[in-house]
């Protein structure tokens, strides 16, 4: 196995771990993917490699911007305040340590519900919680699509170099 092949395997693994980090937000998935493609572009040092890096970076950056804009509009339209998401994130962080991995999801749902329940009656708090969860799901999906597009761009770049 040549050094270039080993690099390609390591970059592919880093991209896979980055994608997993988007699904289970423990790692900075987008940054890991961008960093892996940057290392590859630096190592091969060709114009095609830098174009692949630039396109991948644009896709990841665009995905990051869109992942905040689209769900944010949905949340504002449904009347869910930012502090609800902050409480959800806080309980997700605590839940991660109390019940590793799945505690993060349980904590987030519980935190969002409790924050909404504090300001609304139960009949309104649960639908509001579901709306917030959908918005977070859309956010993750947007980031995931951008990551997959960046990964596909890198794979195409492998064939161009």
Number of C-alpha atoms within 10 A of each C-alpha: 5 6 8 12 10 11 16 17 12 14 22 19 14 19 26 18 17 26 25 16 19 19 16 16 14 14 15 15 24 24 16 19 27 25 18 22 28 20 14 23 21 12 12 15 12 12 11 15 22 18 15 26 25 17 16 25 22 15 22 25 18 14 23 19 13 16 22 17 12 14 22 19 12 16 20 12 9 13 12 20 14 12 12 22 23 15 21 28 19 17 21 24 18 16 21 19 12 13 13 11 16 14 18 25 20 16 23 25 22 18 23 29 25 19 21 26 18 12 11 14 10 14 9 12 20 17 14 21 24 14 18 28 20 15 20 18 15 17 20 21 16 21 27 24 15 25 28 18 17 26 23 14 18 26 14 12 17 14 7 10 11
